[in-house]
């Protein structure tokens, strides 16, 4: 698990967002690499979050989830992981706000929020999370930013 945690420390944002003008072109030849890397980061972070929560380390869980949100801003798994980590750290209002703004009422455009995927519905129901908002208490969570 330490290797996975260390690997996440190398992530500073979305993969390939800061390429220099005439470099790294070989990485973009295959779309699979470009599309797979954010998923790999989210999957790695998810494993770290689950392990950290199992051990009662809400701060490590939060750091891993925030890293995943930076790498893949619209990913549901990373958002749900961040909400779980916030709640585990006692920041229930921040978790509720994150869920309300980015999961239950999240949208990618000016249209109405989309229906939640089945997995998201299952996770939110299992955790007793409803469609409610709340004031943020404590450190504001890192939420995905539109780019």
Secondary structure, DSSP 8 states (H G I E B T S, - for coil): -HHHHHHHTT--SSTTTT--TTS-GGGGSSHHHHHHHHHHHHHHHHHHHHHHHHHT-HHHHHHHHHHHHHHSTT-HHHHHHHHHHHHHTT-HHHHHHHIIIIIIS--SSSS------HHHHHHHHHTT--S------SS--------
